[in-house]
Amino acid sequence: MDAPFWSLLGVLAVVVLILYLAYFVTRWIGMHGVPGGAGAIRTDGAGRFRILGQLGVGRNERLVLVRLDERCYLLGVTEHQITLLRELDGEEAERWLAEGETAAAPGFLEVLGETLRKKK
């Protein structure tokens, strides 16, 4: 009776360890991307390209707000293409790019809402 109990406990421990490792590996990949993978996001050394925010809108579809140098772009990203939806004008981009004023920067959903209101 002891042997089956310890065998079951050992299998349970291995399953818990695998789930634990899977959780932390997926969190790490989500924050850093897959090195050299197709989905990896890279910046140059000066940080000229940054993703400011993103929002999933469907399966394999999302809206992404990116910064390249001093310009900001709202992109629609699907499995097969990337579409420029809107380039933020200077005033809108300044709110995002103002250094040291991160609390004053608008949220991603706020920028999306403004964009949708202007389209109507």
C-alpha positions as CSV (number, residue, x, y, z in Angstrom):
1,M,0.0,0.0,0.0
2,D,2.9,2.4,0.5
3,A,4.4,1.9,-2.9
4,P,1.3,3.0,-4.9
5,F,0.9,6.0,-2.6
6,W,4.5,7.2,-3.1
7,S,4.2,6.6,-6.8
8,L,1.1,8.7,-7.0
9,L,2.6,11.4,-4.9
10,G,5.7,11.4,-7.2
11,V,3.6,11.7,-10.3
12,L,1.5,14.5,-8.8
13,A,4.7,16.4,-7.8
14,V,6.0,16.1,-11.4
15,V,2.7,17.4,-12.8
16,V,2.7,20.4,-10.4
17,L,6.4,21.1,-11.3
18,I,5.5,21.1,-15.1
19,L,2.5,23.4,-14.6
20,Y,4.7,25.7,-12.4
21,L,7.4,25.9,-15.0
22,A,4.9,26.4,-17.9
23,Y,3.3,29.3,-16.1
24,F,6.6,31.2,-15.5
25,V,7.9,30.4,-19.0
26,T,4.8,31.8,-20.7
27,R,5.0,34.9,-18.5
28,W,8.6,35.4,-19.5
29,I,7.8,34.9,-23.2
30,G,4.9,37.4,-22.9
31,M,7.2,40.0,-21.4
32,H,10.3,39.4,-23.5
33,G,9.2,37.7,-26.7
34,V,10.8,34.7,-28.2
35,P,14.5,35.4,-29.0
36,G,14.8,35.4,-32.8
37,G,11.2,34.3,-33.2
38,A,8.8,35.7,-35.7
39,G,6.8,37.4,-33.0
40,A,9.7,38.9,-31.2
41,I,9.7,42.6,-30.7
42,R,13.0,44.3,-31.0
43,T,14.2,47.8,-30.3
44,D,17.4,49.4,-31.4
45,G,19.9,50.4,-28.8
46,A,18.5,53.9,-28.5
47,G,14.9,52.7,-27.9
48,R,13.6,54.4,-31.0
49,F,10.9,51.8,-31.5
50,R,8.5,51.0,-28.7
51,I,5.1,49.5,-28.3
52,L,3.1,51.9,-26.1
53,G,0.0,49.7,-25.8
54,Q,-2.1,47.0,-27.4
55,L,-5.6,45.7,-27.2
56,G,-6.9,42.4,-28.5
57,V,-10.0,42.8,-30.6
58,G,-10.5,39.2,-31.8
59,R,-8.8,36.0,-32.4
60,N,-5.3,36.8,-33.7
61,E,-6.3,40.4,-34.2
62,R,-5.2,43.4,-32.1
63,L,-4.8,47.1,-32.2
64,V,-1.3,48.3,-31.4
65,L,0.0,51.8,-30.6
66,V,3.7,52.1,-31.5
67,R,6.3,54.8,-31.3
68,L,9.0,55.3,-33.9
69,D,11.3,58.1,-33.1
70,E,9.0,61.1,-32.4
71,R,5.9,59.7,-34.3
72,C,3.1,57.5,-33.0
73,Y,1.0,55.1,-35.1
74,L,-2.1,53.1,-34.4
75,L,-1.8,49.8,-36.2
76,G,-4.3,47.0,-36.9
77,V,-2.5,43.7,-36.7
78,T,-3.9,40.4,-37.9
79,E,-2.4,37.0,-38.6
80,H,-1.5,38.0,-42.2
81,Q,-1.1,41.7,-42.3
82,I,-0.4,45.0,-40.5
83,T,-2.5,48.0,-41.5
84,L,-1.8,51.6,-40.5
85,L,-5.1,52.9,-39.1
86,R,-3.9,56.3,-38.1
87,E,-0.9,58.4,-37.4
88,L,-1.3,60.5,-34.3
89,D,-0.9,64.2,-34.9
90,G,1.8,66.2,-33.1
91,E,-0.4,67.2,-30.1
92,E,-1.6,63.7,-29.5
93,A,1.9,62.2,-29.8
94,E,3.3,64.8,-27.4
95,R,1.0,63.5,-24.7
96,W,2.6,60.1,-25.2
97,L,6.1,61.2,-25.7
98,A,6.4,63.8,-22.9
99,E,9.2,62.6,-20.7
100,G,8.7,62.5,-17.0
101,E,4.9,62.9,-17.3
102,T,3.8,59.4,-17.5
103,A,0.8,60.0,-15.3
104,A,-0.5,62.7,-17.8
105,A,-0.1,60.4,-20.8
106,P,-3.5,59.2,-22.0
107,G,-4.4,55.5,-21.7
108,F,-4.5,53.2,-24.7
109,L,-8.3,52.9,-24.5
110,E,-8.6,56.7,-24.4
111,V,-6.6,57.1,-27.6
112,L,-8.6,54.4,-29.2
113,G,-11.9,56.1,-28.2
114,E,-10.7,59.4,-29.6
115,T,-9.8,57.8,-32.8
116,L,-13.2,56.1,-33.2
117,R,-15.0,59.4,-32.4
118,K,-13.0,61.2,-35.0
119,K,-13.8,58.5,-37.6
120,K,-17.5,59.1,-37.2
